Amino acid sequence: MDLLQAILEFFKIILSSWQGYLTGGVFVAIVSVWEHYSGHSISWSKYKWGVIAFLFISVFLAWYDQRTTIINERQISENKKTEYVSKIEALKTKYDDIWNNIKTSSPAFYNGREILRAFMSYRRTIGPDAKCMTLVTSTEDSANLAGTVIAFSVPGSNCPNGDLQNIGVKPEDVDKESLNGMIPGKIVLHALPDTKGADRLVDDLGNLIQTTRSYEMPRPVKPSENIIWLQFGAGTKWNSQLH
């Protein structure tokens, strides 16, 4: 169907151009001047050669116009392709730089550094040899943030991370318990009232992520074990993302 339409459009262009030559323009002017000059009408045997000549001219010009259009479109396409390739290469270079290097002026660097400092301070509070564990639960949309916090909290505090199963919650009950007391947009830091460093850690984390304190745990734990539970609520974000 597209081929037939293209052929019809091509013939329309030819007929339009040919009609223009026969009803006006140079051909008609030449015929008119000749007839006035000679006082005789041009015979059909001579006139038809002009008709045929201009038909070939119309065909050639239609073909030439189409050829020029195709060439121009190809050139534009090649220019765009070159431009896109250049942009893609620039993006690849930029992505490679971001992937392999931390930009020290970025909020991400600041957030990671301050999380590390917060948990280093927590370790100093509980003592260098004290047992400890950081439990973490999160919703699906806050899992990346939770993962980032844990990545810096473990080396900062030298406390292993786990989940609610580490304090006796059955695997089939973890999801249910993870939702109890959850606050959207915030970290709830669960720890017993006498847990060392918990209150200071709430303040330090609160400078980076909206954080609130809870004094209850889903299962009994000993304050001396320095167990805290970071419960990441749905939609939790860095403070730097909220401004």
VEXMIPA-574279 format. One record per residue (C-alpha): x, y, z; residue in one letter; residue number from 1. Coordinates in steps of 0.5 Angstrom, whole numbers. Example, Ala and Ser with C-alpha at 12.3 -4.5 7.8 and 13.67 -1.06 7.14 Angstrom:
+-------+-------+-------+------+-----+
:     u :     v :     w : type : seq :
+-------+-------+-------+------+-----+
:    25 :    -9 :    16 :    a :   1 :
:    27 :    -2 :    14 :    s :   2 :
+-------+-------+-------+------+-----+
This chain:
+-------+-------+-------+------+-----+
:     u :     v :     w : type : seq :
+-------+-------+-------+------+-----+
:     0 :     0 :     0 :    m :   1 :
:     6 :     5 :     2 :    d :   2 :
:     9 :     3 :    -5 :    l :   3 :
:     3 :     5 :    -9 :    l :   4 :
:     2 :    11 :    -5 :    q :   5 :
:     9 :    13 :    -7 :    a :   6 :
:     8 :    12 :   -14 :    i :   7 :
:     2 :    16 :   -14 :    l :   8 :
:     5 :    22 :   -11 :    e :   9 :
:    11 :    21 :   -16 :    f :  10 :
:     6 :    22 :   -22 :    f :  11 :
:     2 :    27 :   -18 :    k :  12 :
:     8 :    31 :   -18 :    i :  13 :
:    10 :    30 :   -25 :    i :  14 :
:     3 :    32 :   -28 :    l :  15 :
:     3 :    38 :   -24 :    s :  16 :
:    10 :    40 :   -26 :    s :  17 :
:     8 :    38 :   -33 :    w :  18 :
:     2 :    42 :   -33 :    q :  19 :
:     5 :    48 :   -31 :    g :  20 :
:    10 :    48 :   -37 :    y :  21 :
:     4 :    47 :   -42 :    l :  22 :
:     0 :    52 :   -39 :    t :  23 :
:     5 :    58 :   -37 :    g :  24 :
:    12 :    59 :   -36 :    g :  25 :
:    18 :    59 :   -42 :    v :  26 :
:    14 :    54 :   -46 :    f :  27 :
:     8 :    58 :   -47 :    v :  28 :
:    12 :    64 :   -48 :    a :  29 :
:    16 :    61 :   -54 :    i :  30 :
:    10 :    59 :   -57 :    v :  31 :
:     7 :    65 :   -57 :    s :  32 :
:    13 :    69 :   -59 :    v :  33 :
:    14 :    64 :   -65 :    w :  34 :
:     6 :    65 :   -67 :    e :  35 :
:     6 :    72 :   -67 :    h :  36 :
:    13 :    73 :   -70 :    y :  37 :
:    11 :    68 :   -76 :    s :  38 :
:     4 :    69 :   -76 :    g :  39 :
:     2 :    62 :   -76 :    h :  40 :
:     0 :    57 :   -71 :    s :  41 :
:     5 :    52 :   -69 :    i :  42 :
:     3 :    45 :   -72 :    s :  43 :
:     2 :    39 :   -68 :    w :  44 :
:     7 :    35 :   -71 :    s :  45 :
:    12 :    41 :   -68 :    k :  46 :
:     8 :    42 :   -62 :    y :  47 :
:     8 :    35 :   -59 :    k :  48 :
:    16 :    35 :   -59 :    w :  49 :
:    15 :    41 :   -54 :    g :  50 :
:    10 :    37 :   -50 :    v :  51 :
:    14 :    31 :   -50 :    i :  52 :
:    21 :    35 :   -48 :    a :  53 :
:    17 :    38 :   -42 :    f :  54 :
:    14 :    31 :   -40 :    l :  55 :
:    22 :    29 :   -40 :    f :  56 :
:    24 :    35 :   -36 :    i :  57 :
:    18 :    34 :   -31 :    s :  58 :
:    20 :    27 :   -30 :    v :  59 :
:    27 :    29 :   -29 :    f :  60 :
:    26 :    34 :   -24 :    l :  61 :
:    21 :    30 :   -20 :    a :  62 :
:    26 :    25 :   -19 :    w :  63 :
:    32 :    30 :   -18 :    y :  64 :
:    27 :    33 :   -12 :    d :  65 :
:    26 :    26 :    -9 :    q :  66 :
:    33 :    24 :   -10 :    r :  67 :
:    35 :    31 :    -6 :    t :  68 :
:    30 :    30 :    -1 :    t :  69 :
:    33 :    23 :     1 :    i :  70 :
:    40 :    25 :     1 :    i :  71 :
:    38 :    31 :     5 :    n :  72 :
:    34 :    26 :    10 :    e :  73 :
:    40 :    21 :    10 :    r :  74 :
:    45 :    27 :    12 :    q :  75 :
:    40 :    29 :    17 :    i :  76 :
:    40 :    22 :    20 :    s :  77 :
:    47 :    21 :    20 :    e :  78 :
:    48 :    28 :    23 :    n :  79 :
:    43 :    26 :    29 :    k :  80 :
:    47 :    19 :    29 :    k :  81 :
:    53 :    22 :    30 :    t :  82 :
:    50 :    27 :    35 :    e :  83 :
:    47 :    22 :    39 :    y :  84 :
:    53 :    17 :    39 :    v :  85 :
:    57 :    23 :    42 :    s :  86 :
:    52 :    24 :    47 :    k :  87 :
:    52 :    17 :    49 :    i :  88 :
:    60 :    17 :    50 :    e :  89 :
:    60 :    23 :    54 :    a :  90 :
:    54 :    20 :    58 :    l :  91 :
:    58 :    13 :    59 :    k :  92 :
:    64 :    17 :    61 :    t :  93 :
:    60 :    21 :    66 :    k :  94 :
:    57 :    15 :    69 :    y :  95 :
:    64 :    11 :    69 :    d :  96 :
:    66 :    17 :    73 :    d :  97 :
:    60 :    17 :    78 :    i :  98 :
:    61 :     9 :    79 :    w :  99 :
:    68 :     9 :    80 :    n : 100 :
:    69 :    16 :    84 :    n : 101 :
:    66 :    19 :    90 :    i : 102 :
:    64 :    26 :    89 :    k : 103 :
:    66 :    29 :    96 :    t : 104 :
:    62 :    35 :    95 :    s : 105 :
:    56 :    31 :    94 :    s : 106 :
:    50 :    30 :    99 :    p : 107 :
:    51 :    22 :    98 :    a : 108 :
:    59 :    23 :   101 :    f : 109 :
:    57 :    27 :   106 :    y : 110 :
:    51 :    23 :   108 :    n : 111 :
:    55 :    16 :   108 :    g : 112 :
:    61 :    20 :   112 :    r : 113 :
:    56 :    22 :   118 :    e : 114 :
:    53 :    15 :   118 :    i : 115 :
:    60 :    13 :   119 :    l : 116 :
:    62 :    18 :   125 :    r : 117 :
:    55 :    17 :   128 :    a : 118 :
:    56 :     9 :   129 :    f : 119 :
:    64 :    11 :   131 :    m : 120 :
:    61 :    15 :   136 :    s : 121 :
:    56 :    10 :   138 :    y : 122 :
:    62 :     5 :   139 :    r : 123 :
:    66 :     9 :   143 :    r : 124 :
:    60 :    10 :   148 :    t : 125 :
:    59 :     2 :   149 :    i : 126 :
:    66 :     1 :   149 :    g : 127 :
:    71 :    -2 :   145 :    p : 128 :
:    70 :    -9 :   147 :    d : 129 :
:    63 :    -9 :   148 :    a : 130 :
:    58 :   -14 :   145 :    k : 131 :
:    53 :   -11 :   140 :    c : 132 :
:    48 :   -12 :   134 :    m : 133 :
:    44 :    -8 :   130 :    t : 134 :
:    38 :   -11 :   127 :    l : 135 :
:    35 :    -8 :   121 :    v : 136 :
:    28 :    -8 :   117 :    t : 137 :
:    25 :    -4 :   112 :    s : 138 :
:    20 :    -4 :   107 :    t : 139 :
:    22 :    -5 :    99 :    e : 140 :
:    22 :     3 :    98 :    d : 141 :
:    27 :     4 :   103 :    s : 142 :
:    31 :    -2 :   102 :    a : 143 :
:    37 :     2 :    99 :    n : 144 :
:    37 :     7 :   104 :    l : 145 :
:    37 :     2 :   109 :    a : 146 :
:    43 :    -2 :   106 :    g : 147 :
:    47 :     4 :   105 :    t : 148 :
:    46 :     6 :   113 :    v : 149 :
:    48 :    -1 :   114 :    i : 150 :
:    54 :    -1 :   109 :    a : 151 :
:    57 :     5 :   114 :    f : 152 :
:    54 :     3 :   121 :    s : 153 :
:    58 :    -4 :   121 :    v : 154 :
:    65 :    -1 :   120 :    p : 155 :
:    63 :     5 :   124 :    g : 156 :
:    61 :     1 :   130 :    s : 157 :
:    64 :    -6 :   129 :    n : 158 :
:    57 :    -9 :   131 :    c : 159 :
:    54 :   -14 :   126 :    p : 160 :
:    48 :   -13 :   123 :    n : 161 :
:    42 :   -18 :   123 :    g : 162 :
:    34 :   -18 :   123 :    d : 163 :
:    29 :   -20 :   128 :    l : 164 :
:    30 :   -27 :   128 :    q : 165 :
:    37 :   -26 :   132 :    n : 166 :
:    33 :   -24 :   138 :    i : 167 :
:    28 :   -30 :   137 :    g : 168 :
:    22 :   -28 :   132 :    v : 169 :
:    20 :   -34 :   128 :    k : 170 :
:    21 :   -33 :   121 :    p : 171 :
:    14 :   -33 :   119 :    e : 172 :
:    13 :   -28 :   124 :    d : 173 :
:    18 :   -23 :   122 :    v : 174 :
:    14 :   -19 :   117 :    d : 175 :
:     8 :   -18 :   122 :    k : 176 :
:    13 :   -16 :   127 :    e : 177 :
:    17 :   -11 :   122 :    s : 178 :
:    11 :    -7 :   121 :    l : 179 :
:     9 :    -6 :   128 :    n : 180 :
:    10 :     1 :   131 :    g : 181 :
:    13 :     3 :   124 :    m : 182 :
:    12 :    10 :   122 :    i : 183 :
:    12 :    12 :   115 :    p : 184 :
:    18 :    17 :   113 :    g : 185 :
:    22 :    15 :   119 :    k : 186 :
:    27 :    11 :   122 :    i : 187 :
:    24 :     8 :   129 :    v : 188 :
:    30 :     6 :   133 :    l : 189 :
:    28 :     1 :   138 :    h : 190 :
:    32 :     0 :   144 :    a : 191 :
:    31 :    -1 :   152 :    l : 192 :
:    31 :     5 :   156 :    p : 193 :
:    38 :     3 :   159 :    d : 194 :
:    41 :     1 :   152 :    t : 195 :
:    48 :     5 :   152 :    k : 196 :
:    49 :    10 :   146 :    g : 197 :
:    42 :     9 :   144 :    a : 198 :
:    39 :    16 :   145 :    d : 199 :
:    46 :    20 :   142 :    r : 200 :
:    45 :    15 :   136 :    l : 201 :
:    38 :    18 :   135 :    v : 202 :
:    40 :    25 :   135 :    d : 203 :
:    46 :    23 :   130 :    d : 204 :
:    42 :    19 :   126 :    l : 205 :
:    36 :    25 :   126 :    g : 206 :
:    41 :    30 :   123 :    n : 207 :
:    41 :    26 :   117 :    l : 208 :
:    35 :    22 :   117 :    i : 209 :
:    28 :    23 :   120 :    q : 210 :
:    29 :    19 :   127 :    t : 211 :
:    25 :    17 :   133 :    t : 212 :
:    26 :    13 :   139 :    r : 213 :
:    22 :     7 :   142 :    s : 214 :
:    24 :     4 :   148 :    y : 215 :
:    21 :    -3 :   146 :    e : 216 :
:    23 :    -9 :   143 :    m : 217 :
:    19 :   -15 :   140 :    p : 218 :
:    23 :   -20 :   144 :    r : 219 :
:    26 :   -20 :   151 :    p : 220 :
:    34 :   -17 :   150 :    v : 221 :
:    39 :   -16 :   155 :    k : 222 :
:    41 :    -8 :   156 :    p : 223 :
:    48 :   -11 :   156 :    s : 224 :
:    48 :   -14 :   149 :    e : 225 :
:    47 :    -7 :   146 :    n : 226 :
:    42 :    -9 :   141 :    i : 227 :
:    38 :    -4 :   137 :    i : 228 :
:    33 :    -5 :   132 :    w : 229 :
:    33 :     0 :   126 :    l : 230 :
:    26 :     0 :   123 :    q : 231 :
:    26 :     4 :   116 :    f : 232 :
:    19 :     6 :   115 :    g : 233 :
:    16 :     6 :   108 :    a : 234 :
:    18 :    12 :   104 :    g : 235 :
:    24 :    14 :   109 :    t : 236 :
:    29 :    19 :   105 :    k : 237 :
:    35 :    23 :   107 :    w : 238 :
:    34 :    30 :   110 :    n : 239 :
:    38 :    32 :   104 :    s : 240 :
:    32 :    30 :    99 :    q : 241 :
:    27 :    33 :   103 :    l : 242 :
:    29 :    40 :   102 :    h : 243 :
+-------+-------+-------+------+-----+
